[in-house]
Amino acid sequence: MVTVLDLGSTKAVCLAAEPDGAGGLEVRGLAVADCKGLRRGIVNDLEETASAIETVVRRVQKETGEEIQGLVVSIGGTHVEGINAQGFVPIYPKSRAIQREDVLQVINHSRQLMLQPDREQIQAMPREFRIDGQRGIKHPIGMNGSKLEVVTYIVTGQTTHIQNIEKAVGMAGKRIEHMVLQPLGSGLGVLTEEEMELGVAVVDIGGGTTDVGVFSGGSIAYSATIPVAGLLVTSDLSKLLKTTPEEAERLKLECGNTNPKAVSDTESVSVMQLGQTQLRPLQRRVLVEIIESRMRELAMMVKQQIEKSGMVGMLPGGIVLTGGGSLLPGADKLFSDILKLGRVRIGEPSIQGPHSSTLNQAGMATVVGLAQFAVQFADDELAPAESGNWKERIRTIWSALGGKQA
């Protein structure tokens, strides 16, 4: 059984699962709790965050009947960055079979990056191996060659923010087994293997941030976090309509849309404004225009990030929107009109079992993907045998070890 924790700007989700024997997940326990301790992916209240972690983990422990020691935790925020790095090693004697130690050595060579003193590596994921110039190799062990190369996607973050997540988990009485990039989790939660192989971008519109992940060749190739998401839409409504944030959130969920043309001039909504004791009527189109303005800005920022990835013409899988913010009616059409990158669909997890109604929602994409990463790829771990530090471990989306040869 693995236990994963997704820390967001609005909620903390803990999920315990194990392999179902058919490549999927068997959910053992699930808990969701409000979490106000993070702002845009960064811990700004340790006690609040630790309390939310303790709450969800305790509930999952009660459901599973098992004590949970370690957690696989999501990490995001604008401080997190990803870079494609290359490494190579010669094979001696020439043309001998490549071994596990060669794979470890070439990946570690790719990890020799010069980082700022306040940054450190979080994850290293081999994307592609090359043997004597032959590209696209995923399982090099056992193949013969004279030169082994690798392209590794390396995720880094600010040390203080990483330490604060570690501290919050520690205050809840648990330890971190691994940190996983949030856009990677979102992608694994809603994308098909075919989409990840061909090329696709996943856009997870959460509460505090929007995560963008570009996948190609079966692995993540680019990621970014945008500090614009659902809570900012709520904030705009609250300010412009002069309501409480709670009333603004209600209006967004019950009456929101991203397309003013889909709303007639005669439609109205009832709004409780600050300082008032009675509901006041408001033209619904005004509400929708506020939402559309912020969502259009977000779509433009997503477009800029995808252009920055250099993979605009390499996404036959199109765009997959997920996260709670993707559920605003018309969001898929708005993004389609602005991005012009082929099909845009809303992605939701597909989990069987007693918790399926809760998990098969766009807002649960990351936690489901985290669990799939932890369950399916635990055997793909490449780490020095004596290493006890989770930062030294290397996990791939596909097994760099060539199946069970490890």
Buried (B, 14 or more C-beta within 10 A) or exposed (E): BBBBBBBBBBBBBBBBBBBBEEEBBBBBBBBBBEBBBBBBBBBEBBEBBBBBBBBBBBBBBEBBEBEBEBBBBBBBBBBBBBEBBEBEBEBEEEEEEBBBEBBBBBBBBBBEEEEEEEBBBBBBBBBBBBBBEEEEBBBBBEBEBEBBBBBBBBBBBBBEBBEBBBBBBBBBEBEBBBBBBBBBBBBBBBBEEEBBBBBBBBBBBBBBBBBBBBBBBBBBBBBBBBBBBBBBBBBBBBEBBBBEEEBBBBBBEEBBBBBBEEBEEEEBBEBBBEEEEEEBEBBBBBBBBBBBBBBBBBBEBBBEBBEEBEBBEBBBBBBBBBBBBBBBBBBBEBBBEBBEBEEBBBBBBEBBBEBEEBBBBBBBBBBBBBBBBBBBBBEBBBBEEEEEEBBBBBBBBBBBBBEEEB
